Amino acid sequence: MKKTLAIIFCLIIKNTNVYAKENLLIDSLSAHYNLDSLKKNSKYFRDKSILPLPIVFRLPETGFAGGALVTGTFKFKNDGAIAKPSQISAGVAYTQKEQFLAYMPFSVFYNNIKYYINGEVGFFKYNYKYFGIGENQIPEETYGVDYPRLKILVSQQIGKNLYAGLRYQFENYKVTSTEVGKELASGKVAGSQNSRTSSLGISFLKDTRDAIFYPRKGTFAEFYILPTLKAFGADRNFNRIVLDFANYQPLHSKVVLATNIYGSFIQGKNVPFNQLSLLGGAKKMRGLFEGKFRDKNFFLLQAESRFEVWKFIGLTAFSSLGYLGDEKQLVRFDKPKFTYGAGLRIKAIKKEHINIRIDYGIQPKEKGNLYLTIGEAF
């Protein structure tokens, strides 16, 4: 039963960080269930394996979704015992809301863990909801979009648990449908017809967590500056600065307090609406649709208490406090947004403590949202 749950609920995780959780997850499944019968060594690689997996997930933005994924893992021939497995995957999924995504995440460690390359290539045919920009919320508007996307981080270890490198991102965003008579259809919103972003900047990461999937102590931090420039192939110029800091503190042998500070700050004019700083989604302010609030800047505080209750069952209680801002006021601390909720955790793999995550988040005075995915929010 445990094996069935772990594989059926192998879900798509969009974010990437220095240790590429989505790739480590698949490698953990392979190792845990001895799905390595295809491993063969070659001149350049060792410990190779190929693993097919079904995909199931449920988010407010997609409804239920399903698909398939194939992943290959390997290590370089000359790397030693401390080397982490590299991975290249390819998957497709189709959602209840008639959205399609094809994606190929990759995570490569070379020369043991000295060099690290992580990213994703994908194509998305989606529909999203738009609620306006800033504090001026409008009735929700559904729009369709097609876009290819490339994200890549190339980094080198420069100290203990510390990496520095270059981050690149490309996205060609083409709006395919809007609602007649509404704000996006008017063409007055930047990027409401199409936008092309091509961004290149520096990134610094530090990770002292004692585990990747369920940390009980330590910190994870990333800071990056990502200029989008016409010189790089974009259709406009702007700059993004991001800080992501998470801390994990044990309160008891079975209780962990996880906290997260996240800030996204954009400089420039005519920034496309899809590239603004977004609040909401499965990781930032659960309870809100992704992009429920958007502006040039946001500042977010999150806290979650995680309880290991019984054997493979856990519970959580979480809350988030977010603020928007722009060029006139960096952060509008007088206009907070608040969400809270609770969740159930089902341990799918004991060794790595990988959990199936079922969360229900609420914004006061509005209906809640259900999330079914895998791994913790932060």
C-alpha positions as CSV (number, residue, x, y, z in Angstrom):
1,M,0.0,0.0,0.0
2,K,2.8,2.4,0.9
3,K,4.5,1.8,-2.4
4,T,1.2,2.4,-4.3
5,L,0.6,5.7,-2.6
6,A,4.1,6.9,-3.1
7,I,4.1,6.3,-6.8
8,I,0.5,7.4,-7.5
9,F,1.0,10.6,-5.8
10,C,4.4,11.5,-7.4
11,L,3.5,15.0,-8.3
12,I,4.8,17.9,-10.3
13,I,6.8,20.4,-8.3
14,K,7.5,23.6,-10.2
15,N,10.0,25.2,-8.0
16,T,13.7,24.5,-8.2
17,N,16.5,25.2,-5.7
18,V,20.1,24.1,-5.1
19,Y,19.1,20.5,-4.4
20,A,16.3,20.1,-6.9
21,K,13.6,18.5,-4.7
22,E,11.6,17.2,-7.6
23,N,14.6,15.2,-8.9
24,L,15.7,13.9,-5.6
25,L,12.2,12.7,-4.9
26,I,12.2,10.5,-8.0
27,D,15.7,9.2,-7.1
28,S,14.4,8.4,-3.6
29,L,11.5,6.4,-5.0
30,S,13.9,4.5,-7.3
31,A,16.3,3.7,-4.4
32,H,13.5,2.9,-1.9
33,Y,11.7,0.4,-4.1
34,N,14.9,-1.0,-5.8
35,L,13.7,0.2,-9.2
36,D,17.2,0.1,-10.5
37,S,17.3,-3.0,-12.7
38,L,18.3,-0.9,-15.7
39,K,21.4,0.4,-14.0
40,K,24.6,-0.1,-16.1
41,N,27.9,1.6,-16.0
42,S,29.6,3.1,-19.1
43,K,32.7,5.0,-20.0
44,Y,31.4,8.3,-18.6
45,F,28.6,7.4,-16.3
46,R,27.7,4.9,-13.5
47,D,24.6,4.0,-11.4
48,K,22.3,4.7,-14.3
49,S,18.6,4.0,-14.1
50,I,15.3,4.8,-15.9
51,L,12.0,5.0,-14.0
52,P,8.5,5.6,-15.4
53,L,5.9,7.1,-13.1
54,P,2.2,8.2,-13.2
55,I,1.4,11.7,-12.0
56,V,-1.7,12.8,-10.0
57,F,-2.2,16.2,-8.3
58,R,-4.9,18.7,-7.4
59,L,-4.5,22.4,-7.1
60,P,-7.1,25.2,-7.1
61,E,-5.7,26.6,-10.3
62,T,-5.9,23.2,-12.2
63,G,-8.4,21.0,-10.5
64,F,-7.4,17.3,-10.6
65,A,-4.7,16.4,-13.1
66,G,-2.9,13.3,-14.3
67,G,-0.1,12.4,-16.6
68,A,3.1,10.4,-17.0
69,L,6.8,11.0,-16.3
70,V,10.0,9.2,-17.2
71,T,13.2,10.0,-15.4
72,G,16.8,8.9,-15.8
73,T,19.4,9.1,-13.0
74,F,23.1,8.8,-13.1
75,K,26.4,9.7,-11.5
76,F,29.6,10.6,-13.3
77,K,32.2,7.8,-13.6
78,N,35.0,9.6,-11.7
79,D,32.9,11.2,-8.9
80,G,33.3,9.8,-5.4
81,A,31.0,8.6,-2.6
82,I,29.9,12.1,-1.7
83,A,28.5,12.7,-5.2
84,K,24.8,13.4,-5.4
85,P,22.8,11.7,-8.2
86,S,22.2,13.7,-11.4
87,Q,18.8,13.5,-13.1
88,I,17.0,14.3,-16.3
89,S,13.2,13.8,-16.5
90,A,10.5,14.3,-19.1
91,G,6.7,14.5,-18.4
92,V,3.3,15.5,-19.6
93,A,0.1,16.2,-17.8
94,Y,-3.5,17.3,-18.5
95,T,-5.8,18.9,-16.0
96,Q,-9.5,19.0,-15.2
97,K,-9.5,22.6,-16.4
98,E,-8.2,21.6,-19.9
99,Q,-4.7,22.7,-19.3
100,F,-1.7,21.0,-20.9
101,L,1.9,21.0,-19.8
102,A,5.0,19.3,-21.1
103,Y,8.2,19.7,-19.2
104,M,11.8,18.4,-18.7
105,P,13.4,19.2,-15.4
106,F,17.1,18.5,-15.0
107,S,19.6,18.5,-12.1
108,V,23.3,17.7,-12.7
109,F,26.1,17.5,-10.1
110,Y,29.6,17.3,-11.5
111,N,33.0,16.8,-9.9
112,N,31.3,15.5,-6.8
113,I,29.2,18.5,-5.6
114,K,31.6,21.2,-6.8
115,Y,29.5,22.2,-9.8
116,Y,25.7,22.2,-10.0
117,I,23.3,22.8,-12.9
118,N,19.6,22.8,-12.3
119,G,16.6,23.9,-14.4
120,E,13.6,23.1,-16.5
121,V,12.5,23.3,-20.1
122,G,8.8,23.3,-20.7
123,F,5.7,24.2,-22.8
124,F,2.5,25.2,-21.1
125,K,-1.0,25.6,-22.6
126,Y,-2.9,27.1,-19.7
127,N,-5.8,29.2,-18.5
128,Y,-5.4,31.4,-15.4
129,K,-7.4,33.8,-13.4
130,Y,-6.7,37.5,-13.2
131,F,-7.9,39.7,-10.3
132,G,-6.2,43.1,-11.1
133,I,-3.0,44.7,-10.0
134,G,-2.2,46.2,-6.6
135,E,-4.9,46.8,-4.1
136,N,-7.6,47.5,-6.7
137,Q,-9.1,44.0,-7.0
138,I,-11.5,43.4,-9.9
139,P,-14.0,40.5,-10.5
140,E,-12.0,37.5,-11.6
141,E,-11.2,37.2,-15.3
142,T,-10.2,34.0,-17.0
143,Y,-7.6,34.2,-19.8
144,G,-5.8,31.6,-21.9
145,V,-2.1,31.5,-22.6
146,D,0.6,29.5,-24.4
147,Y,4.2,29.8,-23.5
148,P,7.5,28.0,-23.7
149,R,9.8,28.5,-20.7
150,L,13.4,27.8,-19.9
151,K,14.9,28.2,-16.4
152,I,18.5,27.3,-15.6
153,L,21.0,27.8,-12.8
154,V,24.7,27.1,-13.3
155,S,26.6,27.3,-10.0
156,Q,29.8,26.4,-8.3
157,Q,30.5,25.6,-4.6
158,I,32.5,28.5,-3.1
159,G,32.3,27.5,0.6
160,K,30.7,25.0,2.9
161,N,27.1,24.7,2.0
162,L,27.5,27.8,-0.2
163,Y,27.0,28.1,-4.0
164,A,27.3,31.1,-6.4
165,G,26.3,31.1,-10.0
166,L,24.3,32.5,-12.9
167,R,20.6,32.2,-13.3
168,Y,18.9,32.5,-16.7
169,Q,15.2,32.5,-17.6
170,F,13.3,32.8,-20.9
171,E,9.6,32.9,-21.4
172,N,7.6,33.8,-24.5
173,Y,4.1,34.5,-23.2
174,K,1.2,34.7,-25.7
175,V,-2.3,35.4,-24.5
176,T,-4.7,33.4,-26.6
177,S,-8.0,34.4,-25.1
178,T,-9.6,37.0,-22.7
179,E,-13.1,37.8,-21.6
180,V,-14.8,40.4,-23.7
181,G,-15.3,43.8,-22.0
182,K,-12.9,43.0,-19.1
183,E,-9.6,44.6,-18.2
184,L,-7.2,42.3,-20.0
185,A,-9.3,42.4,-23.2
186,S,-8.9,46.2,-23.2
187,G,-5.2,45.9,-24.0
188,K,-4.3,48.6,-21.4
189,V,-2.5,46.1,-19.1
190,A,1.2,45.6,-20.0
191,G,1.7,42.2,-21.5
192,S,-2.0,41.5,-22.0
193,Q,-1.4,40.4,-25.6
194,N,2.1,39.0,-25.4
195,S,5.5,39.4,-23.7
196,R,8.9,38.0,-24.1
197,T,11.3,37.9,-21.2
198,S,15.0,36.9,-21.3
199,S,16.8,37.3,-18.0
200,L,20.3,36.7,-16.8
201,G,21.7,37.4,-13.3
202,I,23.7,36.2,-10.3
203,S,22.5,33.9,-7.6
204,F,23.8,32.9,-4.1
205,L,22.5,30.0,-2.2
206,K,23.3,28.6,1.3
207,D,21.8,25.4,2.7
208,T,22.4,24.0,6.2
209,R,19.3,21.9,6.5
210,D,19.7,18.4,8.0
211,A,17.3,17.0,5.4
212,I,15.8,18.1,2.1
213,F,12.3,16.9,2.2
214,Y,11.4,17.3,5.9
215,P,14.0,19.4,7.7
216,R,14.0,19.5,11.4
217,K,16.8,22.1,11.8
218,G,18.9,24.4,9.8
219,T,18.3,27.1,7.2
220,F,17.9,27.5,3.4
221,A,18.6,30.9,1.8
222,E,18.8,32.2,-1.7
223,F,19.4,35.7,-3.0
224,Y,19.4,36.6,-6.7
225,I,19.3,39.6,-9.0
226,L,17.7,38.9,-12.4
227,P,17.8,41.7,-15.0
228,T,15.5,41.3,-18.0
229,L,17.0,43.2,-20.9
230,K,16.4,43.8,-24.6
231,A,20.1,43.1,-25.0
232,F,19.3,39.5,-23.9
233,G,16.4,39.1,-26.3
234,A,13.5,40.4,-24.2
235,D,10.9,42.9,-25.5
236,R,11.3,45.2,-22.6
237,N,13.7,46.1,-19.7
238,F,13.2,45.5,-16.0
239,N,15.0,44.0,-13.0
240,R,13.9,41.5,-10.3
241,I,15.5,41.1,-6.8
242,V,14.5,38.0,-4.8
243,L,15.3,36.9,-1.2
244,D,14.1,33.6,0.1
245,F,15.0,32.5,3.7
246,A,13.6,29.5,5.5
247,N,14.4,28.3,9.0
248,Y,13.6,25.1,10.8
249,Q,13.6,24.8,14.6
250,P,12.8,21.6,16.5
251,L,10.4,22.3,19.4
252,H,10.1,18.6,20.4
253,S,11.3,15.3,19.0
254,K,8.0,15.2,17.0
255,V,7.3,18.9,16.5
256,V,9.1,21.3,14.1
257,L,8.4,25.0,13.6
258,A,9.2,26.1,10.1
259,T,9.3,29.8,9.1
260,N,9.8,31.5,5.8
261,I,10.6,35.1,4.8
262,Y,10.2,35.8,1.0
263,G,10.6,39.1,-0.8
264,S,10.3,39.8,-4.5
265,F,11.0,43.4,-5.7
266,I,10.8,44.6,-9.3
267,Q,12.3,47.8,-10.8
268,G,11.3,49.2,-14.2
269,K,8.4,50.4,-16.2
270,N,5.9,48.5,-18.5
271,V,6.5,45.2,-16.6
272,P,4.2,42.5,-18.1
273,F,1.4,41.5,-15.7
274,N,2.5,37.8,-15.7
275,Q,6.0,38.8,-14.5
276,L,4.8,40.9,-11.5
277,S,5.4,39.6,-8.0
278,L,2.5,37.1,-7.3
279,L,0.9,36.1,-4.0
280,G,-1.0,32.9,-3.7
281,G,-0.6,29.2,-4.7
282,A,0.6,26.0,-3.2
283,K,3.7,27.5,-1.7
284,K,3.1,31.2,-1.1
285,M,0.0,32.0,0.9
286,R,-2.0,28.8,0.6
287,G,-5.7,29.7,0.5
288,L,-5.3,32.2,-2.3
289,F,-5.4,31.4,-6.0
290,E,-1.9,31.9,-7.5
291,G,-1.8,35.5,-8.6
292,K,-4.8,36.6,-6.5
293,F,-2.7,39.6,-5.6
294,R,0.1,40.9,-7.8
295,D,2.2,44.1,-7.9
296,K,5.8,45.0,-8.5
297,N,6.8,44.0,-4.9
298,F,5.7,41.6,-2.3
299,F,6.9,40.8,1.2
300,L,5.8,37.5,2.7
301,L,6.0,35.9,6.2
302,Q,5.0,32.3,6.7
303,A,5.0,30.0,9.7
304,E,4.0,26.3,10.0
305,S,3.9,23.9,12.9
306,R,4.5,20.3,11.9
307,F,3.5,17.5,14.1
308,E,4.4,13.8,13.7
309,V,1.2,12.3,15.3
310,W,1.3,8.5,14.7
311,K,3.5,6.3,12.6
312,F,3.0,7.6,9.1
313,I,0.5,10.3,9.9
314,G,1.2,13.9,10.6
315,L,-0.7,17.2,11.0
316,T,0.2,20.8,10.3
317,A,-1.2,24.3,11.1
318,F,0.0,27.2,9.1
319,S,-0.5,30.9,8.5
320,S,0.8,33.6,6.1
321,L,1.0,37.3,6.2
322,G,1.7,39.2,2.9
323,Y,2.1,42.7,1.7
324,L,2.2,44.3,-1.7
325,G,4.3,47.3,-2.9
326,D,5.3,49.3,-5.9
327,E,7.7,52.1,-6.9
328,K,5.7,54.7,-4.8
329,Q,5.8,52.6,-1.6
330,L,8.2,49.7,-1.4
331,V,5.9,47.7,0.9
332,R,2.4,48.8,2.0
333,F,2.6,47.5,5.6
334,D,-0.8,49.2,6.3
335,K,-2.6,46.8,3.9
336,P,-1.8,43.3,5.0
337,K,-3.2,40.0,3.5
338,F,-3.7,37.0,5.8
339,T,-4.3,33.3,5.2
340,Y,-4.4,30.3,7.5
341,G,-5.1,26.7,7.4
342,A,-4.3,23.1,8.4
343,G,-3.1,20.0,6.7
344,L,-2.7,16.2,6.8
345,R,0.5,14.5,6.1
346,I,0.9,10.8,4.9
347,K,4.4,9.6,5.0
348,A,5.1,7.9,1.6
349,I,8.7,7.1,2.1
350,K,10.0,6.6,5.6
351,K,13.7,7.0,5.1
352,E,13.6,10.4,3.5
353,H,10.4,11.4,5.2
354,I,8.6,12.3,2.0
355,N,5.0,13.3,2.7
356,I,1.9,13.4,0.6
357,R,0.5,16.8,1.5
358,I,-3.2,17.6,1.8
359,D,-3.8,21.2,2.8
360,Y,-6.8,23.4,3.2
361,G,-6.1,27.1,3.2
362,I,-8.5,30.0,4.0
363,Q,-8.5,33.7,3.4
364,P,-10.8,35.4,5.9
365,K,-14.3,36.1,4.5
366,E,-13.7,33.9,1.4
367,K,-14.0,30.2,0.7
368,G,-11.0,28.0,1.2
369,N,-8.9,26.1,-1.2
370,L,-7.7,22.4,-1.2
371,Y,-4.2,21.3,-2.2
372,L,-3.1,17.8,-2.9
373,T,0.6,17.5,-3.7
374,I,3.8,16.1,-2.3
375,G,6.5,17.6,-0.2
376,E,6.3,20.6,2.2
377,A,5.4,24.1,1.0
378,F,8.8,25.4,2.1
